[in-house]
Amino acid sequence: MIEKKYDHNFEEAAAAWDELLKLKAYLEAVGADQSLDEKEKMVRVQAVLFGPHRRKTQAGGNGPPKNWK
């Protein structure tokens, strides 16, 4: 069977693809939301990408570049 040969689960890959489409839609919606300022947009994006309690910061060596507005 192909899954055993390549040690790959095609059902998981398909589910992950669906999640990527949802993530893309959410990120586009946050980016287009004119009621949010740039800082609030970044907070929401970081919460989705890193989890609400694992928000990365520039001080920690991660996050947006220093010249980011």
C-alpha positions in Angstrom: 0.0 0.0 0.0 1.3 3.4 -0.9 0.7 4.9 2.6 2.9 2.3 4.2 5.6 2.7 1.6 5.9 6.5 2.1 4.7 6.6 5.7 2.1 9.2 4.8 -1.5 9.5 5.8 -3.4 11.0 2.9 -6.5 11.7 5.1 -4.5 13.8 7.4 -2.9 15.7 4.5 -6.4 16.4 3.0 -7.7 17.6 6.4 -4.6 19.9 6.8 -5.3 21.4 3.3 -8.8 22.3 4.5 -7.4 24.0 7.6 -5.0 26.0 5.4 -7.9 27.3 3.4 -9.7 28.3 6.6 -6.6 30.0 7.9 -6.1 31.9 4.7 -9.7 33.2 4.8 -9.3 34.3 8.4 -6.1 36.1 7.8 -7.6 37.9 4.8 -10.6 38.9 6.9 -8.4 40.3 9.6 -6.3 42.2 7.1 -9.4 43.7 5.5 -11.1 44.7 8.8 -10.8 48.5 8.8 -12.1 48.7 12.4 -8.8 47.2 13.6 -5.5 49.1 13.8 -2.3 47.4 12.7 -1.3 46.4 16.3 -4.6 44.7 16.9 -4.4 42.9 13.6 -0.9 41.6 14.5 -2.2 40.4 17.9 -4.9 38.4 16.3 -2.6 36.9 13.6 0.0 36.0 16.2 -2.7 34.4 18.4 -3.8 32.2 15.6 -0.3 31.2 14.5 1.3 30.8 17.9 -1.6 30.3 20.3 -2.9 33.0 22.6 -0.5 32.2 25.4 2.6 31.8 23.1 2.5 35.1 21.4 6.0 35.9 20.1 7.5 39.3 20.5 10.4 41.1 18.9 12.0 41.3 22.4 12.0 37.5 22.4 13.8 37.5 19.1 10.6 36.7 17.1 7.7 38.7 15.8 7.6 41.5 13.3 10.7 43.2 12.1 11.7 46.3 14.1 10.8 48.6 11.3 7.3 47.2 11.0 4.6 49.7 11.5 
